[in-house]
Amino acid sequence: FPAGTRQLWFISDYLVLLLCVPLLNRLLHGLPRRAHKGVLLVLAVPLVVYPTVFGQDGILGDTAWMFLYDYLLAAYLRRWPDNRLLNRPAAALALGLGLPLANTAIRAVLEYRGATDSKAFQYIAYYRTALGALPGLLAALALFHFFKNLDLGSNRFINGLAGTTLGVYILHQVPVLRDFLWNGIFHAQAHHGSAAYTLLVIVLTFAGCAAIDTLRTRFIMQPLQRSCAFTALCAKGDALAAEILSLME
């Protein structure tokens, strides 16, 4: 269970979020807009304002806190979808692409000038990956709103490939397999700086892990989900969840 070892940061924190979702939904049920906004503003101080102003994680630096905040923020935007800026596709796309590109451009200029030890470079480097810093949070929200309102249709192949991405992420990030991939198979250090080799490794890694995940789904998960024992276990879990929710009401 990766949430215990914390070796896979995204799926670890995502599982924590899933465990908290029923409680969060119960807390949000019937919550007035003013109170919901107040919760977001109070939590924004350590999770968004502090990282943005000081360029470092605050006292709530664990990304699980940011996942919980994102859930509350998304719930607010869903309940009251009257944000004019994000609901304009052109503005949302410009903001979603503009902020990361501006970060990359400024970083390149600072590196070119040899200012990698400067305070400005420290901030830019932090904003590049920080989930709570305002530039990244705004870009993510803008891109989410842009694609949320965009009808791309449906493609069975793309949907099938997309369904393997979580498995690809987990497989190639497991510490033992990661070391085996980069040092045992691809010998990444021997090809340092080669863009073509990097792209080749990306394609091969994704294809190999996607194939493994597809085989796992086909020959392990699907038979398991059709089994009587699994169905009975799910039924007991649903009954327990319903009982817990009834006690909370």
Secondary structure by P-SEA (a helix, b strand, c coil): ccccccccaaaaaaaaaaaaaaaaaaaaccccaaaaaaaaaaaaccccccccccccccccccaaaaaaaaaaaaaaaaacccccccccaaaaaaaaaaaaaaaaaaaaaaaaacccccaaaaaaaaaacccccaaaaaaaaaaaaaaaaccccccaaaaaaaaaaaaaaaaaacaaaaaaaaccccccccccccaaaaaaaaaaaaaaaaaaaaaaaaccaaaaaacaaaaaaaaaaaaaaaaaaaaac
